[in-house]
Amino acid sequence: MTETTDWNSKTIAEFRANKGRVGGPFEGAPMVLVHHRGRKSGREYVNPMMYLPHDTDSDIMYVFATRGGAAVNPDWYYNLTAAGDVSVERGTETYRVTVRELTGAERDRIYAEQARRYPGFAEYERQVTGIRIIPVLELSRV
């Protein structure tokens, strides 16, 4: 088992045991489990992610393909954008969402708000400056 897979498994177990809450570096942060299929393998995956809730619509949230500030996008980003819809676990509820990638000023505004609330996201963006723009995906309840 890779270190990332092991970390994901522990975070998923903690999320489910605590009705959507986790501790450690994510203490108090909004978390969601995103279920998706590999676009090539067809394998099912679950990824824990921090999200930014929409200002006024509780059925919309934003996730960020930071990959911890790595030079490449995470695999789940490609799976979500290829699928167009996936399911999420938020709290104790599981439901379908559509996926839309934000661009331009809309993307920049949402990312800036996440970086304001969680400064680690500003650091991720700094690490990839000139390499890539970190994608922001809107997940909207179906």
Salt bridges, closest charged atoms under 4 A:
ASP6 OD2 - LYS10 NZ 3.38
GLU44 OE2 - ARG37 NH2 3.00
ASP59 OD1 - ARG141 NH1 3.87
ASP85 OD1 - ARG96 NH2 2.16
GLU89 OE2 - ARG16 NH2 2.56
GLU89 OE2 - HIS35 NE2 2.65
GLU93 OE2 - ARG141 NH2 2.44
GLU106 OE2 - ARG100 NH2 2.90
ASP108 OD1 - ARG107 NH1 3.10
GLU113 OE2 - ARG116 NH2 2.66
GLU113 OE2 - ARG117 NE 2.65
GLU123 OE2 - ARG126 NH2 2.48
GLU125 OE2 - ARG107 NH2 3.23
GLU138 OE2 - ARG100 NH2 3.14
